[in-house]
Amino acid sequence: MIKIALSFLFTLLILTGCKKDEPISYQGYVEGEYVNIASSQSGRLDKLFVTRGENVKADAPLFVLDSENETDQLRQNEAQLTSAQSVLNDMQKGSRPEELDVIKAKLTQAKADADNFQEQLRRNQELYKANALSKEALDNTIASAHRSAALVNELQNSLKVAQIGDRSDRIKAQKANIQQIQALISQTTWKLSEKARKAPSKAMVFDTLYREGEFVPTGGIVVRLLPPQNRKIRFFVPQNISEKLAIGQKLLIVSRSDEHKIPAHVTYISTEAEYTPPIIYSNETKDKLIYMIEAYPSPEDAPLLHPGQPVEVTLEHL
């Protein structure tokens, strides 16, 4: 009997020594970091495209505020831009072909008259030398020749101006006016985009805070989203455990309902102890201090967790 008892005890010791320690586990809960979608513009909520609990894709429309004033302003600015560009084009291309033809015809006639007066002047100068013409008649011929030459010069300058267009300073001012109108169009377009908001990423609609027809003030949160990557787990561990943890360390999350194991990794370790009943801080009582730990699952596993859901966190290899 003694031999049998010793043999049983020996076997029990072996089995006990071979048994692995149970992984350390702590209770925690799921928390969400919400994305609040608001508009920088105020207005009546015309259309709400989503409902609570709905899953939306990136760039999915969320809501639209009334934008009648902005739409009318945009149309007015675009009409002003079209008119201003037409004026600039007209200033740059100079006079119309018909106007240029009139100036050219006058210039041709003036040149012909000038040539005639020059020939008349040459003949009168010969007559004056021969005492066949008075000094007064010669002076009149000289004056007529000068007037005709001046008219030719004037028409030549007018033709050049008509061909090169308006003055450079007026063209520069018109270009500045166009830039100002384009800036107004950009501003109005941005206001319109702010009144029609879309989902920045794939997410679940956690809540909607306004109903259609209600007035939304500037910055008023209309939709609250919860992207998969924004679901995290919070749990608390004693000081001796927190000292062993490291950022990036892997752990397992077990849902209390279905026992499904979800891998996660530590992203934050609090540096301050949480509130505990009054104690004397010493080496003997430091185990009573607890520290908050945050961990994130993968975006693929995150939809399996819901804010407020209690979970069990298993720490391995500690």
C-alpha positions, 0 to 999 in steps of 0.5 A: 500500500505504501508503494502504491501511495508513493507511486500515485503521489509521484504521478500527481506531482509530475502531472502538476508540474507539467500543467501550464499556468493559466493566462492572466486575464482582466475585465474590460469594456469596449469604447468608441472614439466617435467622428462628429460630422458637422458643417461650418455653415448654418441652415435648415436640414433639407435631407438626412440620408442615413439612420442610426446603426447603418453602415456607410461606405467612404464618400457616402452622402450623409446630409444636405443643408439648404443652399438656395442662397449659395446656389444663386450667388454662384450663378451670379458670380459665374455670369459676372466672370463670363462678362468680365472675360468677354470685356478682356478679350475685346480689350486685348484684340483691339478694334473691330475689322470694320473700324480698322478698314475706316482708319486705313481708308482715311490714311490712304486718302490723307497720303494722296492729299499729302503727295498732291500738296508736296507736288504743288509746293514744289511747283509754287517754289519754282514759280516764286523763284521766277517772281510768278507767285506771291509770297502769300500764296507760297506760304499758304501752300507750305501750310497745306503741305504741313497739315496734310503730312501731320494728318498722315502721321496722326492716322498712322498712330491711330491705326497702330493703337487700334491694332494693339488694343486697349492700354496695358494698365486697363487690361491689367485692372480687368485681369485683377477684376477677373481674379476677384470674381474667380475667388468669389466663385471658389468661396461660394463653391466651398460653402456649397460643399460644406452644406453637403457632407459625406462620410470621410471613411467606412463607418457605422452611423452611431447617432443622428442629432437633427431631424429634417426641417430643423435648423442646424447652427454653425458647427452643429453636429448632425451625424456621429460616426464610429469607424472600425479602427476607432473601437478600442478596449479599456481595462485596468491592471495592477502596477506589477502587471503594467510594468511588464506591458509594452506598446504593441504587445499582443493580447486576446479579447474574449467577449462574454457573450459568445467567447469569441477570441479577438486579437489586439495590441496595446496602444497606450499605458497610463502613467498615472494610477487610477483612484483607489481607496486611501492607502499608504503608498509603500512597497507593501501596498503598491499592488493596490494601485491600478493603471489603465491600458488601451488596446486596439483590435484590427479593423476587420475584427473591430465590428464584432465589438460594440461600445459599452460591451464588457470583455475579458482581456487575456495577457499571455507571456507575462 
